[in-house]
Amino acid sequence: MTAPRRPTAQDAVLVGLRTDILTGDLGPGDQVVQEALAERYGVSRVPVREALKMLEAEGQVVYHPHRGYFIAELSVGDLLEVYRLRSLLEAEALRVAVPALTEPDVDALAALSADVDRAAAAGDVLAMTAANRRFHFAIFDAAGLPRLSRLLHQLWDATDAYRALYFQQEANRSRVADEHAGIVEALRAGHPQHVIDRHEAHRAHSVVTVRAILERQGGPASPPFRGLDTIRELDPH
């Protein structure tokens, strides 16, 4: 068995930056000062620079020549594009994964969903974000398609800031609990399309809510979001 890879200095900086973005300690438009990060983590500027390059590739930070790195501004256009890509790839993962799940697998997923609920009830956005990812990727990874899982991880990384914005509201945290329960119920029925539809509505609720927040903040108008059709079908109210 191959020994697990030991975390590197770059990993530590990357985890720290992701956490700061999730908690809002680093907000959209904030400058990321490499020297300050290197001092904070007790590392050279090399792992800091490499971590920032990874975040830049994900679209979470932007680099301006002669000015440095800044946390990316949130935008409706980016939100719609990334969530549309997620919709396409997650549907494929679910189509393959659902028939492979056993009853004990679904029981384990129900336990993961309960972890999300506990973090939500405590108002712990950071813990909820981590538990939410464990729940969804336990389903996606059951497809046994590692390249697809890696792509999905990249897309989820790119939407962490939007997800945190959604989870900050108590009503949304409660909605997540109800929607996860519906996903688990569909998984027990073993019908892939029902699971895909539940995921689509779950994802679409997030997009509609976050889009409204961004547009209230003065973002430009954008095209309609296709996921609204799924919301209306599963939640006519």
Phi, psi and omega per residue, in radians:
M1 nan 2.347 3.134
T2 -1.300 2.286 3.132
A3 -1.175 2.484 3.139
P4 -1.098 2.530 -3.131
R5 -1.195 2.315 3.127
R6 -1.312 2.414 3.126
P7 -1.032 2.472 3.127
T8 -1.788 3.032 3.070
A9 -1.060 -0.657 3.106
Q10 -1.087 -0.716 3.111
D11 -1.047 -0.766 -3.110
A12 -1.099 -0.745 3.120
V13 -1.136 -0.731 -3.115
L14 -1.092 -0.789 3.118
V15 -1.089 -0.743 3.137
G16 -1.099 -0.740 3.132
L17 -1.167 -0.741 3.110
R18 -1.049 -0.740 3.140
T19 -1.107 -0.744 3.127
D20 -1.096 -0.636 3.119
I21 -1.220 -0.732 -3.132
L22 -1.125 -0.720 -3.072
T23 -1.462 -0.169 -3.127
G24 1.514 0.053 3.066
D25 -1.078 -0.546 2.967
L26 -2.033 1.952 -3.083
G27 -1.804 2.949 3.126
P28 -0.902 2.255 3.125
G29 1.585 -0.210 -3.139
D30 -1.220 2.493 3.086
Q31 -1.427 2.473 3.089
V32 -1.835 1.921 -3.082
V33 -1.577 1.979 -3.053
Q34 -1.069 -0.730 -3.116
E35 -1.078 -0.713 -3.139
A36 -1.161 -0.697 3.118
L37 -1.154 -0.744 3.134
A38 -1.042 -0.732 3.115
E39 -1.176 -0.724 -3.123
R40 -1.056 -0.725 -3.088
Y41 -1.679 -0.024 3.113
G42 1.141 0.673 -3.123
V43 -2.246 2.990 3.037
S44 -1.348 3.079 3.138
R45 -1.310 -0.242 -3.091
V46 -1.105 -0.952 3.117
P47 -1.101 -0.534 3.090
V48 -1.134 -0.816 -3.133
R49 -1.089 -0.721 -3.136
E50 -1.175 -0.670 3.095
A51 -1.119 -0.706 3.125
L52 -1.160 -0.610 3.090
K53 -1.123 -0.661 3.100
M54 -1.136 -0.763 3.125
L55 -1.165 -0.573 3.082
E56 -1.140 -0.709 3.119
A57 -1.104 -0.548 3.124
E58 -1.420 -0.216 -3.100
G59 1.528 0.190 -3.109
Q60 -1.511 -0.412 3.010
V61 -2.286 2.763 3.083
V62 -2.211 2.593 3.136
Y63 -1.917 2.238 3.080
H64 -1.961 2.095 3.128
P65 -0.913 2.398 3.104
H66 1.215 0.005 3.125
R67 -2.124 -0.639 3.117
G68 1.958 -2.806 -3.080
Y69 -1.663 2.504 3.108
F70 -2.371 2.575 3.044
I71 -1.139 2.310 -3.082
A72 -1.108 2.487 3.019
E73 -1.251 2.477 3.086
L74 -1.384 2.453 -3.132
S75 -2.481 2.617 3.123
V76 -1.111 -0.719 -3.132
G77 -1.045 -0.771 3.114
D78 -1.142 -0.760 3.108
L79 -0.952 -0.871 -3.088
L80 -1.162 -0.689 -3.119
E81 -1.144 -0.852 -3.067
V82 -1.181 -0.702 -3.140
Y83 -1.236 -0.496 3.050
R84 -1.169 -0.741 3.077
L85 -1.090 -0.739 3.085
R86 -1.036 -0.739 -3.132
S87 -0.994 -0.795 -3.107
L88 -1.157 -0.813 -3.057
L89 -1.329 -0.653 3.137
E90 -1.176 -0.622 3.094
A91 -1.057 -0.714 3.119
E92 -1.159 -0.752 3.111
A93 -1.062 -0.753 -3.123
L94 -1.184 -0.663 -3.135
R95 -1.042 -0.615 3.139
V96 -1.516 -0.634 -3.005
A97 -1.298 -0.744 -2.987
V98 -0.989 -0.802 3.125
P99 -1.123 -0.349 -3.104
A100 -1.505 -0.221 -3.066
L101 -1.382 2.333 3.090
T102 -1.658 3.005 3.104
E103 -1.055 -0.780 3.064
P104 -1.062 -0.592 3.087
D105 -1.066 -0.778 -3.121
V106 -1.181 -0.639 3.063
D107 -1.048 -0.729 3.121
A108 -1.133 -0.662 3.099
L109 -1.151 -0.654 3.089
A110 -1.090 -0.648 3.099
A111 -1.168 -0.684 3.083
L112 -1.126 -0.665 3.094
S113 -1.102 -0.655 3.107
A114 -1.127 -0.584 3.074
D115 -1.080 -0.719 3.103
V116 -1.080 -0.774 -3.108
D117 -1.065 -0.730 -3.124
R118 -1.136 -0.750 3.112
A119 -1.126 -0.682 3.133
A120 -1.117 -0.764 -3.126
A121 -1.102 -0.564 3.128
A122 -1.429 -0.129 -3.108
G123 1.231 0.373 -3.115
D124 -1.599 1.617 -3.050
V125 -1.103 -0.684 -3.120
L126 -1.125 -0.830 3.128
A127 -1.162 -0.654 3.124
M128 -1.132 -0.712 3.134
T129 -1.068 -0.774 3.141
A130 -1.163 -0.753 -3.134
A131 -1.171 -0.667 3.118
N132 -1.070 -0.728 3.121
R133 -1.149 -0.718 3.122
R134 -1.057 -0.737 -3.137
F135 -1.068 -0.901 -3.062
H136 -1.204 -0.703 -3.087
F137 -1.334 -0.345 2.992
A138 -1.113 -0.527 3.078
I139 -1.387 -0.902 -3.096
F140 -1.018 -0.761 -3.072
D141 -1.178 -0.367 3.101
A142 -1.135 -0.255 3.095
A143 -1.220 -0.342 -3.139
G144 1.200 0.570 -3.133
L145 -2.102 1.476 -3.002
P146 -1.072 -0.614 3.118
R147 -1.139 -0.709 3.124
L148 -1.135 -0.725 3.105
S149 -1.073 -0.692 3.131
R150 -1.122 -0.726 3.100
L151 -1.086 -0.717 3.136
L152 -1.158 -0.673 3.082
H153 -1.045 -0.722 3.134
Q154 -1.099 -0.739 3.141
L155 -1.186 -0.663 3.098
W156 -1.162 -0.685 3.076
D157 -1.015 -0.700 -3.096
A158 -1.226 -0.284 -3.100
T159 -1.955 0.198 -3.128
D160 -1.017 -0.733 -3.105
A161 -1.136 -0.671 3.098
Y162 -1.163 -0.723 -3.119
R163 -1.115 -0.722 3.125
A164 -1.095 -0.679 3.109
L165 -1.064 -0.690 -3.140
Y166 -1.214 -0.768 -3.069
F167 -1.236 -0.273 -3.103
Q168 -1.171 -0.388 -3.117
Q169 -1.624 2.258 -3.074
E170 -1.038 -0.674 -3.134
A171 -1.084 -0.643 3.124
N172 -1.228 -0.646 3.094
R173 -1.101 -0.684 3.093
S174 -1.155 -0.690 3.131
R175 -1.094 -0.688 3.119
V176 -1.025 -0.744 3.137
A177 -1.046 -0.781 -3.141
D178 -1.143 -0.722 -3.098
E179 -1.232 -0.643 3.067
H180 -1.118 -0.671 3.089
A181 -1.051 -0.696 3.102
G182 -1.158 -0.640 3.101
I183 -1.148 -0.777 3.127
V184 -1.082 -0.711 3.104
E185 -1.063 -0.756 3.114
A186 -1.161 -0.615 3.092
L187 -1.116 -0.693 3.127
R188 -1.124 -0.563 3.108
A189 -1.276 -0.374 3.055
G190 1.281 0.418 -3.133
H191 -1.860 1.890 -3.051
P192 -0.942 -0.760 -3.065
Q193 -1.157 -0.601 3.086
H194 -1.115 -0.709 3.116
V195 -1.138 -0.757 3.115
I196 -1.044 -0.762 -3.136
D197 -1.105 -0.721 3.120
R198 -1.121 -0.733 3.095
H199 -1.104 -0.713 -3.114
E200 -1.086 -0.767 3.124
A201 -1.160 -0.700 3.118
H202 -1.041 -0.817 -3.135
R203 -1.180 -0.737 -3.080
A204 -1.141 -0.652 3.089
H205 -1.032 -0.723 3.114
S206 -1.069 -0.819 -3.088
V207 -1.099 -0.805 -3.101
V208 -1.081 -0.742 -3.116
T209 -1.191 -0.830 -3.113
V210 -1.172 -0.668 3.098
R211 -1.020 -0.752 3.141
A212 -1.094 -0.692 3.106
I213 -1.081 -0.817 -3.108
L214 -1.137 -0.686 -3.128
E215 -1.229 -0.536 3.048
R216 -1.166 -0.463 3.125
Q217 -1.441 0.026 3.034
G218 1.765 0.324 3.116
G219 -1.235 2.792 -3.137
P220 -1.225 2.733 3.087
A221 -1.151 2.566 -3.099
S222 -2.362 2.900 -3.131
P223 -1.170 2.795 3.133
P224 -1.038 2.678 3.121
F225 -1.676 2.170 -3.023
R226 -1.152 -0.461 -3.107
G227 -1.109 -0.243 3.115
L228 -1.027 -0.573 3.135
D229 -1.066 -0.720 3.134
T230 -1.169 -0.693 3.107
I231 -1.022 -0.787 -3.084
R232 -1.162 -0.595 3.138
E233 -1.199 -0.742 -3.058
L234 -1.617 -0.362 -3.096
D235 -2.451 1.297 -3.034
P236 -1.110 -0.229 -3.140
H237 -1.534 nan nan
